[in-house]
Amino acid sequence: DPLNIEALENANIKSAAALLLLNDDIVKNTLAALTAKRINNKIRIASRIKRVDELAKMKRVGINYIVMPEVAIGDELGNFLLRHMKK
């Protein structure tokens, strides 16, 4: 449970270099990021978001890398089509 401080400590978050937050709930990811940063202020955090309007919120929390899977998939599919249309 990323919101449980004891669970984060058991996962060795104090010395972890990075944390991936893959829950599709921005509230849980935000709270987990804030908790992790409080335990280890040097940790790098990557998180997913569901909506574009969540991007600024996650940046303010200190998330280092943010991905929106639906957009990433759309980019990949668009690139696939472009590559095959050139043939």
MDTraj code that builds the backbone (N, CA, C; nanometers):
import mdtraj as md
import numpy as np

residues = "ASP PRO LEU ASN ILE GLU ALA LEU GLU ASN ALA ASN ILE LYS SER ALA ALA ALA LEU LEU LEU LEU ASN ASP ASP ILE VAL LYS ASN THR LEU ALA ALA LEU THR ALA LYS ARG ILE ASN ASN LYS ILE ARG ILE ALA SER ARG ILE LYS ARG VAL ASP GLU LEU ALA LYS MET LYS ARG VAL GLY ILE ASN TYR ILE VAL MET PRO GLU VAL ALA ILE GLY ASP GLU LEU GLY ASN PHE LEU LEU ARG HIS MET LYS LYS".split()
xyz = np.array([
    [0.0844, -0.1187, 0.0000],
    [0.0000, 0.0000, 0.0000],
    [0.0885, 0.1244, 0.0000],
    [0.0886, 0.2008, -0.1083],
    [0.1780, 0.3164, -0.1182],
    [0.1427, 0.4302, -0.0232],
    [0.0287, 0.4241, 0.0427],
    [-0.0088, 0.5286, 0.1379],
    [0.0308, 0.4917, 0.2803],
    [0.0780, 0.3717, 0.2999],
    [0.1156, 0.3223, 0.4312],
    [0.2646, 0.3485, 0.4533],
    [0.2962, 0.4359, 0.5486],
    [0.4363, 0.4721, 0.5735],
    [0.5181, 0.3493, 0.6098],
    [0.4623, 0.2609, 0.6902],
    [0.5346, 0.1398, 0.7288],
    [0.5653, 0.0533, 0.6065],
    [0.4704, 0.0424, 0.5147],
    [0.4929, -0.0359, 0.3925],
    [0.6035, 0.0271, 0.3080],
    [0.6030, 0.1602, 0.2988],
    [0.7085, 0.2282, 0.2225],
    [0.8446, 0.2072, 0.2882],
    [0.8493, 0.2138, 0.4199],
    [0.9756, 0.1903, 0.4900],
    [1.0220, 0.0469, 0.4711],
    [0.9293, -0.0488, 0.4749],
    [0.9640, -0.1894, 0.4512],
    [1.0134, -0.2112, 0.3086],
    [0.9685, -0.1276, 0.2167],
    [1.0137, -0.1358, 0.0773],
    [1.1468, -0.0631, 0.0590],
    [1.2048, -0.0174, 0.1698],
    [1.3354, 0.0495, 0.1695],
    [1.3324, 0.1818, 0.0938],
    [1.2235, 0.2547, 0.1098],
    [1.2060, 0.3815, 0.0392],
    [1.3111, 0.4846, 0.0798],
    [1.3656, 0.4721, 0.2021],
    [1.4658, 0.5686, 0.2497],
    [1.5888, 0.5728, 0.1604],
    [1.6249, 0.4584, 0.1037],
    [1.7443, 0.4550, 0.0191],
    [1.7121, 0.4272, -0.1277],
    [1.5847, 0.4238, -0.1620],
    [1.5456, 0.3958, -0.3008],
    [1.5826, 0.5124, -0.3916],
    [1.6238, 0.4807, -0.5114],
    [1.6567, 0.5844, -0.6097],
    [1.5316, 0.6327, -0.6821],
    [1.4324, 0.5439, -0.6957],
    [1.3145, 0.5795, -0.7747],
    [1.1906, 0.5078, -0.7226],
    [1.0770, 0.5658, -0.7574],
    [0.9471, 0.5091, -0.7214],
    [0.8542, 0.5246, -0.8406],
    [0.7862, 0.4164, -0.8769],
    [0.6863, 0.4202, -0.9837],
    [0.5480, 0.4189, -0.9209],
    [0.4654, 0.5152, -0.9587],
    [0.3279, 0.5220, -0.9104],
    [0.2360, 0.4954, -1.0290],
    [0.1815, 0.3754, -1.0342],
    [0.1059, 0.3318, -1.1515],
    [-0.0438, 0.3216, -1.1274],
    [-0.0887, 0.3631, -1.0110],
    [-0.2316, 0.3625, -0.9812],
    [-0.2995, 0.4659, -1.0702],
    [-0.4206, 0.4397, -1.1147],
    [-0.4883, 0.5392, -1.1988],
    [-0.5672, 0.6405, -1.1160],
    [-0.5477, 0.6382, -0.9854],
    [-0.6126, 0.7326, -0.8938],
    [-0.5132, 0.8427, -0.8572],
    [-0.5357, 0.9637, -0.9066],
    [-0.4422, 1.0738, -0.8834],
    [-0.4280, 1.1071, -0.7353],
    [-0.5333, 1.0908, -0.6589],
    [-0.5254, 1.1209, -0.5151],
    [-0.4282, 1.0254, -0.4466],
    [-0.4399, 0.8965, -0.4763],
    [-0.3487, 0.7984, -0.4168],
    [-0.2054, 0.8231, -0.4618],
    [-0.1861, 0.8506, -0.5907],
    [-0.0512, 0.8767, -0.6407],
    [0.0073, 1.0026, -0.5785],
    [-0.0739, 1.1056, -0.5633],
    [-0.0270, 1.2305, -0.5034],
    [0.0137, 1.2089, -0.3585],
    [-0.0715, 1.1423, -0.2822],
    [-0.0393, 1.1163, -0.1416],
    [0.0831, 1.0268, -0.1275],
    [0.0941, 0.9265, -0.2132],
    [0.2107, 0.8386, -0.2093],
    [0.3378, 0.9161, -0.2422],
    [0.3306, 1.0054, -0.3398],
    [0.4474, 1.0862, -0.3764],
    [0.4885, 1.1777, -0.2620],
    [0.3922, 1.2440, -0.2012],
    [0.4230, 1.3331, -0.0891],
    [0.4836, 1.2561, 0.0279],
    [0.4296, 1.1383, 0.0554],
    [0.4820, 1.0557, 0.1639],
    [0.6234, 1.0097, 0.1327],
    [0.6458, 0.9629, 0.0106],
    [0.7789, 0.9161, -0.0290],
    [0.8807, 1.0292, -0.0228],
    [0.8430, 1.1476, -0.0702],
    [0.9343, 1.2630, -0.0673],
    [0.9656, 1.3040, 0.0766],
    [0.8688, 1.2876, 0.1662],
    [0.8921, 1.3218, 0.3066],
    [0.9939, 1.2248, 0.3684],
    [0.9893, 1.0986, 0.3274],
    [1.0818, 0.9979, 0.3792],
    [1.2178, 1.0090, 0.3117],
    [1.2182, 1.0372, 0.1803],
    [1.3420, 1.0404, 0.1019],
    [1.3307, 1.1541, 0.0002],
    [1.3833, 1.2698, 0.0352],
    [1.3662, 1.3867, -0.0522],
    [1.4488, 1.3800, -0.1804],
    [1.5346, 1.2798, -0.1945],
    [1.6149, 1.2660, -0.3168],
    [1.5549, 1.1665, -0.4159],
    [1.4485, 1.0998, -0.3759],
    [1.3893, 0.9968, -0.4612],
    [1.3309, 1.0594, -0.5882],
    [1.3489, 0.9911, -0.6994],
    [1.2908, 1.0320, -0.8279],
    [1.1605, 0.9536, -0.8442],
    [1.0557, 1.0238, -0.8842],
    [0.9241, 0.9602, -0.8920],
    [0.8653, 0.9737, -1.0318],
    [0.8165, 0.8607, -1.0821],
    [0.7437, 0.8579, -1.2093],
    [0.6003, 0.8171, -1.1782],
    [0.5060, 0.8831, -1.2439],
    [0.3653, 0.8549, -1.2170],
    [0.2839, 0.8605, -1.3449],
    [0.1737, 0.7904, -1.3435],
    [0.0797, 0.7971, -1.4550],
    [-0.0329, 0.8925, -1.4184],
    [-0.0942, 0.9487, -1.5203],
    [-0.2134, 1.0308, -1.5020],
    [-0.3178, 0.9836, -1.6022],
    [-0.4433, 1.0168, -1.5744],
    [-0.5520, 0.9789, -1.6653],
    [-0.5974, 1.0946, -1.7518],
    [-0.5821, 1.2173, -1.6998],
    [-0.6322, 1.3338, -1.7727],
    [-0.5239, 1.4404, -1.7815],
    [-0.5247, 1.5158, -1.8880],
    [-0.4251, 1.6204, -1.9108],
    [-0.4278, 1.7248, -1.7995],
    [-0.5457, 1.7549, -1.7461],
    [-0.5538, 1.8572, -1.6415],
    [-0.4862, 1.8144, -1.5114],
    [-0.4469, 1.6879, -1.4991],
    [-0.3762, 1.6401, -1.3808],
    [-0.2261, 1.6677, -1.3882],
    [-0.1766, 1.7022, -1.5057],
    [-0.0333, 1.7209, -1.5268],
    [0.0258, 1.8275, -1.4349],
    [-0.0330, 1.9451, -1.4317],
    [0.0203, 2.0544, -1.3497],
    [0.0179, 2.0187, -1.2014],
    [-0.0870, 1.9505, -1.1584],
    [-0.0973, 1.9105, -1.0176],
    [0.0175, 1.8185, -0.9794],
    [0.0463, 1.7229, -1.0650],
    [0.1524, 1.6273, -1.0347],
    [0.2900, 1.6938, -1.0385],
    [0.3090, 1.7881, -1.1279],
    [0.4360, 1.8612, -1.1316],
    [0.4563, 1.9398, -1.0027],
    [0.3494, 2.0012, -0.9522],
    [0.3595, 2.0784, -0.8275],
    [0.3977, 1.9903, -0.7090],
    [0.3572, 1.8651, -0.7126],
    [0.3889, 1.7715, -0.6050],
    [0.5356, 1.7287, -0.6118],
    [0.5985, 1.7466, -0.7263],
    [0.7390, 1.7100, -0.7410],
    [0.7627, 1.5813, -0.8161],
    [0.6636, 1.5371, -0.8926],
    [0.6811, 1.4177, -0.9750],
    [0.7808, 1.4514, -1.0854],
    [0.8796, 1.3645, -1.1048],
    [0.9858, 1.3905, -1.2017],
    [0.9506, 1.3484, -1.3439],
    [0.8709, 1.2450, -1.3578],
    [0.8354, 1.1947, -1.4907],
    [0.6882, 1.1559, -1.4876],
    [0.6123, 1.2077, -1.5817],
    [0.4681, 1.1844, -1.5847],
    [0.4300, 1.1289, -1.7212],
    [0.3499, 1.0244, -1.7197],
    [0.3047, 0.9650, -1.8448],
    [0.1530, 0.9475, -1.8399],
    [0.0934, 0.9716, -1.9544],
    [-0.0496, 0.9456, -1.9716],
    [-0.0586, 0.8324, -2.0735],
    [-0.0824, 0.7087, -2.0281],
    [-0.0756, 0.5930, -2.1170],
    [-0.1585, 0.6064, -2.2438],
    [-0.2758, 0.6655, -2.2332],
    [-0.3607, 0.6785, -2.3509],
    [-0.2943, 0.7653, -2.4576],
    [-0.2265, 0.8704, -2.4166],
    [-0.1565, 0.9579, -2.5112],
    [-0.0356, 0.8852, -2.5689],
    [0.0385, 0.8149, -2.4842],
    [0.1556, 0.7406, -2.5313],
    [0.1156, 0.6348, -2.6339],
    [0.0066, 0.5661, -2.6081],
    [-0.0418, 0.4651, -2.7027],
    [-0.0841, 0.5314, -2.8334],
    [-0.1531, 0.6437, -2.8244],
    [-0.1936, 0.7170, -2.9447],
    [-0.0739, 0.7603, -3.0272],
    [0.0312, 0.8080, -2.9604],
    [0.1538, 0.8465, -3.0310],
    [0.2152, 0.7276, -3.1035],
    [0.2234, 0.6145, -3.0344],
    [0.2818, 0.4948, -3.0949],
    [0.2002, 0.4474, -3.2149],
    [0.0687, 0.4467, -3.2016],
    [-0.0165, 0.4033, -3.3127],
    [-0.0067, 0.5000, -3.4303],
    [-0.0007, 0.6296, -3.4008],
    [0.0164, 0.7291, -3.5068],
    [0.1480, 0.7101, -3.5799],
    [0.2556, 0.6855, -3.5048],
    [0.3866, 0.6609, -3.5665],
    [0.3845, 0.5345, -3.6514],
    [0.3174, 0.4320, -3.6037],
    [0.3041, 0.3082, -3.6796],
    [0.2374, 0.3354, -3.8142],
    [0.1265, 0.4092, -3.8117],
    [0.0555, 0.4403, -3.9359],
    [0.1417, 0.5227, -4.0303],
    [0.2111, 0.6224, -3.9770],
    [0.2969, 0.7064, -4.0617],
    [0.4075, 0.6250, -4.1273],
    [0.4680, 0.5331, -4.0528],
    [0.5746, 0.4495, -4.1094],
    [0.5218, 0.3640, -4.2243],
    [0.4022, 0.3118, -4.2090],
    [0.3489, 0.2207, -4.3098],
    [0.2805, 0.2930, -4.4250],
    [0.2453, 0.4181, -4.4080],
    [0.1869, 0.4958, -4.5175],
    [0.2953, 0.5402, -4.6151],
    [0.4199, 0.5480, -4.5706],
    [0.5303, 0.5925, -4.6555],
    [0.5741, 0.4847, -4.7527],
    [0.5326, 0.3618, -4.7301],
    [0.5772, 0.2507, -4.8152],
    [0.4966, 0.2419, -4.9413],
])
top = md.Topology()
chain = top.add_chain()
for i, resn in enumerate(residues, 1):
    res = top.add_residue(resn, chain, resSeq=i)
    for name in ("N", "CA", "C"):
        top.add_atom(name, md.element.get_by_symbol(name[0]), res)
traj = md.Trajectory(xyz[None], top)
